[in-house]
């Protein structure tokens, strides 16, 4: 074998050796992954390959997906009004039906199909199925949000049973109350609450940026790690704003519920999940309770 060819083989071997301690560390652990609607058209197939690889080495992924852009597109095509308050979609009967069609009928099944095309065994669920996400109406001081819900209870028995049978659960962010009323729930929040309920080792939020960043001297700088105190400062100063606010809040929510580590990563990056989980450097931004990280 030529020297160049041997070097390439050795490099592959070194990658596997680097991954080994992380595979051992996370074996048998649950990792909740939020698959962002903003990256769905940009993600490579490697994202789904990563999920299958994780399951193969006994790391148990649970996927929560969004679909905001496609819900908005459907509503606009129907001539319906689209309204957000503090990042939450005001949800009437029309919006709720549109969200159900897009999330459950389209996106969920596409994700399940893509995972299975790489040899994984995925199962699609909404929070309505088996009362997976028992919810109630979310109260707001500013405006009536309609059928926007907040989670009161997660059916962990159902999820753990599926995980133990070898499935990768794929969850649409809809909930239901005891009377059968459906609710639209923010997907980042669903991922955080599910991660806490399952005692997940990690929560990974996939988005369309490389992580959290701040501007210093007119230049954007990505933050590799940040704690709760610094997050509060950056939100107050406007450095963290817009759609990134609910993401960091979801990370903090997961941490408060016992999740060990939370991460915001760029879902467009090739093999972003394996790079985060199984390499020394990781990728994106790690969000922790403490600032001395």
C-alpha positions as CSV (number, residue, x, y, z in Angstrom):
1,X,0.0,0.0,0.0
2,X,1.3,3.4,-0.9
3,X,2.3,5.8,1.9
4,X,-0.6,8.2,1.0
5,X,-3.1,5.3,1.1
6,X,-1.7,4.1,4.4
7,X,-1.9,7.6,6.0
8,X,-5.5,7.8,5.0
9,X,-6.3,4.4,6.6
10,X,-4.4,5.4,9.8
11,X,-6.4,8.7,9.9
12,X,-9.7,6.7,9.8
13,X,-8.4,4.5,12.5
14,X,-7.5,7.5,14.7
15,X,-11.0,8.9,14.2
16,X,-12.5,5.6,15.5
17,X,-10.0,5.6,18.5
18,X,-11.0,9.2,19.4
19,X,-14.7,8.2,19.3
20,X,-14.3,5.1,21.5
21,X,-14.3,6.7,24.9
22,X,-17.4,8.8,24.0
23,X,-19.2,5.7,22.7
24,X,-18.4,4.0,26.0
25,X,-19.5,7.1,28.0
26,X,-22.8,7.5,26.3
27,X,-23.7,3.8,25.8
28,X,-27.2,3.2,27.0
29,X,-27.9,6.9,27.4
30,X,-30.6,9.0,25.8
31,X,-29.9,12.0,23.7
32,X,-32.8,14.2,22.6
33,X,-32.3,15.9,19.3
34,X,-34.4,18.9,18.1
35,X,-34.5,18.8,14.3
36,X,-35.2,22.4,13.3
37,X,-37.7,23.4,10.7
38,X,-35.4,26.2,9.5
39,X,-32.7,23.7,8.4
40,X,-35.0,21.0,6.8
41,X,-34.2,22.0,3.2
42,X,-30.5,22.5,3.9
43,X,-29.7,19.4,6.0
44,X,-27.6,16.7,4.3
45,X,-28.5,13.1,4.6
46,X,-25.6,12.8,7.1
47,X,-28.0,14.0,9.8
48,X,-30.1,10.9,9.5
49,X,-27.0,8.7,9.1
50,X,-25.8,10.0,12.4
51,X,-29.0,9.1,14.1
52,X,-28.8,5.5,12.8
53,X,-25.1,5.3,13.8
54,X,-25.9,6.5,17.3
55,X,-28.6,3.8,17.8
56,X,-26.2,1.2,16.4
57,X,-23.6,2.0,19.1
58,X,-26.3,1.9,21.8
59,X,-26.8,5.6,22.1
60,X,-30.5,6.2,22.1
61,X,-31.7,9.3,20.0
62,X,-35.2,10.7,20.5
63,X,-36.1,13.2,17.8
64,X,-38.4,16.2,18.2
65,X,-39.0,18.1,15.0
66,X,-40.4,21.5,14.1
67,X,-41.9,22.8,10.9
68,X,-42.6,26.5,11.4
69,X,-41.7,27.7,7.9
70,X,-43.8,25.1,6.2
71,X,-46.8,25.8,8.4
72,X,-46.5,29.5,7.6
73,X,-46.3,28.7,3.9
74,X,-49.4,26.6,4.0
75,X,-51.3,29.2,5.9
76,X,-50.3,31.9,3.5
77,X,-51.3,29.8,0.6
78,X,-54.8,29.5,2.2
79,X,-54.9,33.3,2.8
80,X,-54.9,32.9,6.5
81,X,-53.3,35.4,8.9
82,X,-50.0,34.5,10.5
83,X,-49.3,36.1,13.9
84,X,-46.6,35.6,16.5
85,X,-46.4,36.8,20.1
86,X,-43.1,36.5,21.9
87,X,-42.0,33.8,19.4
88,X,-45.2,31.8,19.8
89,X,-47.6,31.2,16.9
90,X,-51.2,32.4,17.8
91,X,-53.2,29.3,17.0
92,X,-56.9,29.3,16.1
93,X,-58.8,26.2,14.7
94,X,-57.4,26.9,11.1
95,X,-53.8,27.2,12.3
96,X,-54.2,24.1,14.5
97,X,-55.4,22.0,11.6
98,X,-52.7,23.4,9.3
99,X,-50.0,22.6,11.9
100,X,-51.4,19.1,12.3
101,X,-51.3,18.5,8.6
102,X,-47.8,19.7,8.2
103,X,-46.2,18.3,11.3
104,X,-48.0,14.9,11.6
105,X,-49.0,14.2,8.0
106,X,-45.9,15.4,6.2
107,X,-42.7,16.2,8.1
108,X,-42.9,13.5,10.7
109,X,-43.3,10.8,8.0
110,X,-40.6,12.2,5.9
111,X,-38.1,12.1,8.8
112,X,-39.2,8.5,9.7
113,X,-38.7,7.5,6.0
114,X,-35.3,9.1,5.8
115,X,-34.0,7.4,9.0
116,X,-35.3,4.0,7.8
117,X,-33.7,4.5,4.4
118,X,-30.3,4.2,6.2
119,X,-31.2,1.1,8.1
120,X,-32.7,2.7,11.2
121,X,-36.0,1.6,12.8
122,X,-38.0,4.8,13.5
123,X,-41.5,5.4,14.6
124,X,-43.5,8.6,14.2
125,X,-45.6,10.0,17.0
126,X,-47.4,13.2,17.8
127,X,-47.8,14.3,21.4
128,X,-51.5,13.4,21.0
129,X,-50.8,9.6,20.5
130,X,-51.1,7.7,23.7
131,X,-51.3,11.1,25.5
132,X,-47.6,11.3,24.9
133,X,-47.6,15.0,25.8
134,X,-50.4,15.8,28.2
135,X,-50.9,19.6,27.9
136,X,-53.1,22.5,29.0
137,X,-53.7,25.9,27.5
138,X,-50.8,28.3,27.9
139,X,-51.7,31.5,29.6
140,X,-50.3,34.8,28.4
141,X,-50.7,38.3,29.9
142,X,-50.3,40.0,26.6
143,X,-52.8,38.2,24.3
144,X,-54.9,35.1,24.0
145,X,-52.6,32.7,22.2
146,X,-55.5,30.4,21.3
147,X,-54.7,26.7,21.2
148,X,-51.1,27.0,22.3
149,X,-50.2,24.6,25.0
150,X,-47.7,23.9,27.7
151,X,-46.8,20.4,28.8
152,X,-48.0,19.0,32.1
153,X,-46.8,15.4,31.8
154,X,-44.8,13.2,29.4
155,X,-45.7,9.6,28.9
156,X,-42.3,8.2,29.6
157,X,-43.5,4.7,29.8
158,X,-44.5,4.8,26.1
159,X,-41.2,6.4,25.0
160,X,-39.0,4.1,27.1
161,X,-40.9,1.1,25.8
162,X,-40.2,2.1,22.2
163,X,-36.6,2.9,22.9
164,X,-36.1,-0.6,24.5
165,X,-37.6,-2.2,21.5
166,X,-35.0,-0.6,19.3
167,X,-37.0,2.3,17.8
168,X,-35.9,5.9,17.3
169,X,-39.0,7.9,18.3
170,X,-39.8,10.9,16.1
171,X,-42.1,13.3,17.9
172,X,-44.4,16.0,16.4
173,X,-44.9,19.0,18.9
174,X,-48.6,18.7,19.4
175,X,-50.2,18.0,22.8
176,X,-53.6,17.0,24.1
177,X,-55.6,17.6,27.3
178,X,-57.8,15.2,29.3
179,X,-60.8,16.3,27.2
180,X,-59.1,15.5,23.9
181,X,-58.4,19.2,23.0
182,X,-55.3,19.5,20.8
183,X,-52.6,22.1,21.4
184,X,-49.7,23.5,19.3
185,X,-46.5,23.5,21.4
186,X,-43.2,25.2,20.7
187,X,-40.8,22.4,19.5
188,X,-37.8,23.7,21.4
189,X,-39.8,23.5,24.6
190,X,-41.1,20.0,23.8
191,X,-37.5,18.9,23.3
192,X,-36.4,20.4,26.6
193,X,-39.3,18.9,28.6
194,X,-39.0,15.5,27.0
195,X,-35.2,15.5,27.7
196,X,-35.8,16.2,31.3
197,X,-38.6,13.7,31.7
198,X,-36.4,10.9,30.2
199,X,-33.3,11.9,32.2
200,X,-31.5,12.4,28.9
201,X,-27.7,12.8,28.9
202,X,-27.8,15.6,26.3
203,X,-30.2,17.9,24.5
204,X,-29.0,19.0,21.1
205,X,-30.8,21.7,19.2
206,X,-30.2,21.8,15.5
207,X,-30.5,25.2,13.9
208,X,-29.3,27.1,10.8
209,X,-26.4,28.9,12.4
210,X,-23.0,27.7,13.8
211,X,-24.1,28.3,17.4
212,X,-24.6,31.4,19.6
213,X,-22.6,34.4,18.6
214,X,-22.0,37.9,19.8
215,X,-20.7,41.0,18.0
216,X,-17.4,42.4,19.3
217,X,-15.7,45.3,17.5
218,X,-18.1,44.9,14.6
219,X,-17.3,41.2,14.1
220,X,-19.5,38.2,14.9
221,X,-17.8,35.7,17.2
222,X,-19.2,32.2,17.9
223,X,-19.4,31.3,21.6
224,X,-18.2,27.8,22.3
225,X,-19.6,27.6,25.9
226,X,-21.9,29.9,27.9
227,X,-23.6,29.8,31.3
228,X,-27.0,31.0,32.5
229,X,-25.8,34.3,34.0
230,X,-24.1,35.4,30.8
231,X,-27.1,34.4,28.8
232,X,-29.3,36.7,30.9
233,X,-26.8,39.5,30.3
234,X,-26.8,39.0,26.5
235,X,-30.6,38.8,26.3
236,X,-30.9,42.0,28.3
237,X,-28.3,43.8,26.0
238,X,-29.9,42.4,22.8
239,X,-26.9,40.4,21.9
240,X,-29.1,37.3,22.0
241,X,-32.4,38.1,20.3
242,X,-35.1,36.8,18.0
243,X,-35.5,33.1,17.4
244,X,-32.3,32.3,19.4
245,X,-34.0,33.4,22.7
246,X,-36.4,30.5,22.9
247,X,-33.5,28.1,22.1
248,X,-31.3,29.2,24.9
249,X,-34.4,29.3,27.2
250,X,-35.1,25.7,26.2
251,X,-31.5,24.7,27.0
252,X,-31.8,26.3,30.5
253,X,-35.2,24.6,31.0
254,X,-33.6,21.2,30.2
255,X,-30.7,21.9,32.6
256,X,-33.2,22.8,35.3
257,X,-34.9,19.4,34.7
258,X,-31.7,17.5,35.2
259,X,-30.2,17.2,31.7
260,X,-26.4,17.1,32.0
261,X,-25.4,19.0,28.9
262,X,-27.2,21.1,26.2
263,X,-25.9,22.2,22.8
264,X,-26.9,24.4,20.0
265,X,-25.4,23.2,16.7
266,X,-25.5,24.0,13.0
267,X,-27.8,21.3,11.4
268,X,-26.4,22.1,8.0
269,X,-22.9,20.8,8.9
270,X,-22.0,17.4,7.7
271,X,-22.3,14.8,10.5
272,X,-22.9,17.4,13.1
273,X,-24.4,15.0,15.6
274,X,-21.4,12.6,15.5
275,X,-19.0,15.6,15.7
276,X,-20.7,16.9,18.8
277,X,-21.0,13.6,20.5
278,X,-18.0,11.6,19.6
279,X,-15.1,14.1,19.2
280,X,-12.8,15.8,21.6
281,X,-13.6,19.3,20.5
282,X,-17.3,19.1,19.8
283,X,-19.1,21.8,17.7
284,X,-21.5,24.6,18.2
285,X,-22.3,26.2,21.6
286,X,-22.6,24.3,24.9
287,X,-25.1,25.9,27.3
288,X,-24.6,25.1,31.0
289,X,-26.0,26.3,34.3
290,X,-22.7,27.8,35.5
291,X,-20.6,30.4,33.7
292,X,-17.2,29.0,34.6
293,X,-17.0,26.5,31.7
